[in-house]
Amino acid sequence: MDGNTWEGTDLADHYAEDAFASAKGYVRSYVLHQQLLDHLPPAPATVLDVSGGAGHHSFPLVRAGYEVTLLEPSQAMLDKAEQRLERLTEQERRRVTFVRADGERAHEAVNGGRFAAVLCHGVLGYLERPEPLVDQLCRCTAADGVLSIMTGNAGAMAVRPALERRWDDALAAFDDRTETNVLGVRSRADTVEELSELVRNRSLEPLCWYGVWLFVDWLEFSGVELDPNDSREMAKAVAVELEASRRDPYCQLSRAFHLVAHKDPS
């Protein structure tokens, strides 16, 4: 998302606070984190979080011992990240570096640095074309490194409007790649096959992909809300979501997907 999108609005507050405080936000963060841990090199490896917002996906890695560089174009979001940084210990804070820059010039912004893991979660859908950003992500990934991309699933575009009984929109969504998302912003979805080809053409090999957001997403659009403060139910929900994210046909119906790729050591 362009840095200007967040500036001068309450969108940064909503995204950084409300969205991740919800049950759906918690589930997404938990599922992505568990999937990542299956592929990341051991801490204290270096991690670059491109357009990383307020650090919701990379700060848990800081707590796990990783060295994180959070690259973000929006000052409003970096301010939110600074506020959330105070929740970490002094030792953990020393493992975080902030860089204000657009993801489409990430390689230059980190002075040509290469990272053991590069994250880009929930960003591609806000770009008209994914290629320029994917190129930067691949360039920033070190030899033998891991690239993690989460983006909207073009194969499940009809689910949301159908559950909201917007039948005309649902019918059109079978052949559409764009929608107005829950933040009220126009976004675009990708396919696993197309994104896999993009990274493969840039010397990375896709390892696997997972679903992200299935049942909790359907519940919300069906008018049912989970209480994020109900730890017992949330523990059961994330267990089901994590299992669904790894299995066909459930992962194919997820609202988003998570692609993990590896760069050859040579």
N, C-alpha and C positions, 0 to 999 in steps of 0.2 A: 504494500500500500504506500502511495506517495506520502512523504512526510507532511505535506501541506494538508492532507486530509484530516489530520488530528488537530491541527492548530486552530485556536480560537473557537473551539466547540466543546461540548461536554462529551464528545465521542470517546476521547481518551479516558475520561473518568469511567464511563460505562464499560469500556473494553477492559481496562486495567483492574477495575474493582468489581463491578457487578457481574460481568460475564464469567470471570473465573471463580467468583464466589458461589455461583449457582451449582446445582448438582451436575448439570451437563458439562460445565467448565471443569469441575473437579474430575469427572470421569475422563474427559479428553486428556487432561494433563497426566493423570495416573496411567492410562493405557499407553500413551506415547512414551512415557518414562520407562515403563516396564519393557516395552518393545525395544527401546534404545539400549537398555542395559544388556540385552542379548547380543549386541553387536559392537559396542564401544570397546576400544582398547582399555587396559586398566588405567585407573587414575595413578598419577596426576597428568594424564594426557591433555593436550591442548584442544579446546573446542571453540569454534567460531559460530555464533548464533546470528544469522543474517536477518535483518529486520526483526530483531528479537523482542521488540516491544518492551514491556516492563519486566522481562526476565522470568516469566512464569514457566517456561520450558527449560531454561538453562540454569537458573538458580538452584533447582534440585540437584543438578550435576555438580555445582560448586560445593554443596553440602556433602556430596559423595567424594569430594577430593579433587575434582577436575579444575584445570585452569581455563577460565572462560573469558572470551572477548565478545562482548555484546555490541553488534553494529546495528544502528538504528537511525533512520533519516529524520525522525520527528523529535524535536526538543521536548515537546509535551510528553511523549512517551519516555524519553530518557529521564525527565524529571520524576516520572512515576517509578522508573527503575531505581533511581537514586533513593527515593523514599523506601522502597522495598528492600534495598540493600542494607538499610539500618537494622533489619530484622536478623541479619546474619551476624555471626561472631566476627570479631576483629580479624582473626586468622583467615576466615572465609572471605571477608571483604578484600583482603590482599590478593586473592586469586581472581578478582574480577577487574576487567578493563572495559571502559566504555569508549566507543568510537562513533561519532555522528557522521554518517555518510549514507548515500543511497546504495542499495544492494547491487545495482547495476554497475557500480564502480568499486565493488568490494575489494578486489585484488589490489587496486591502486591504494585504497584507503588503509589497508593493513600493510602497506609498503612491500607488497609481493610475498608476504608471509604465507606459509602453508600450515595447515592444521590437521591434527590426527582425526578430527571429526568436524564436519560442517553441517549445521542445522538450518533448515529454512521451512518453518511451519506456518501454514495459513497465509502465505504471501502471494504465491503464483496467480491465484484467482483474481487478484486486483490489477493484474497486468494484461494489456491487450495481447501481448505475445510473450510466451515463457522463455524463448530461446536466449535473449540477452542475459537474463538473470541466471539461468541454468549454466550458461557458459562461465559466468563469474564463480558460481558455486563449485564447479568442477576444477577451475583454475586454483581455487583456494584450498582444495583438498590435497593433502600430502600423499606421496607414494605410500601404499599400503593403508591409506586412510579410508574413512567411512563418510558417506554423504547420506543425510536423512532429510527427506522432503515430505511434507504433509500438505495435501491440497484437496479441493473438492472433487467428488467422484461423479464424472459425467454420466456414468451408467445408472445413477439413482436419482436423476433430476426430477422425476415425476412423483417421487414419494411424498415430499413435503406438500405440494399443492393438492395432491389427492387426499391426504389426511386432513387438510383444511377444507375439503370439499369444494375446492376451486377446480372444477372438472375441466373447464376449457383450458385453463393454465396447465393442468396436468397432462392433457392430451398434447398440447404444444410442446411440453417439456421433453417428450420422448425424442424429439429431434432438435432440442435447443441445448446450448452450452452456458447460457447466462441466466441469472436470476437476481432479484433484490434480496439480499441475505437478511439475517436476523438483526444486523446492525443498521439496516436500512440503506446499505451501500450496494451498488451494482457489482456483481462478481461473476467470474467465469470458472467453469469446471474443466478438468483434464481427464484423460484416460490413463490407466496403468501402462497400456501398450505404447502409447505415444511418448509418455514421459520416460519410459524405459529406453526407448530408441534415442531420445535426446541425450541421455547420459551415456549410453553406449557409444554414440558417435563422438563423445568427448573423453574416451579412454577409461570410462568406469563401467564396471559390470554389475547390473542389478542382481542383488542377492535374493531378495524376497520382498513381498509387500503384504501389508495388513489393512484391515478395515479399522475405521475410527468413527465412533458414534453410530449406534444402531438403535437399540431399544430405548435408551434414554431420550434420544432425539424423537422417536416415534411417540413416546409418552407425552412429551411436551406439546407436539403438534396435535395430539389427540385430546388436549385439555387436562392432562394429568401431570401434576408436579411432584417431584421428589423433594424431600426436605434435606438439604445438604448438611444439616446439623444432626441428623439421625445417623449416627456412626454405624449402627448395626445394619440398617438397610443399605447404606452406601457401600459397606464392605461386601455385601452380597451382590449389589449392582455392578461394582467394578469387576468382581470375579466373573460374572456372566459376560460382561462386555469384553473382557480380555480374552475369554475363551472364544467368543463369537468372532473377534477380530482375526483369529487364526484359522478359521474354518470356512470352507465353502458349504453352502452358498451364502452364508451370513455376511462374510467380509465383502462380497460383491454388492450387497445391498446397503452397505454403510454410507453415510452421508459424505464422508471423506475417506481418503486412503493415505497410507504411510508407506513410501517407497524407500528402501535402504539399498545403497549401492557401494561398491568397493573399488578403489583404484589399485591397479596392479603395482606391486612393489618396484618393478623395473621402470 
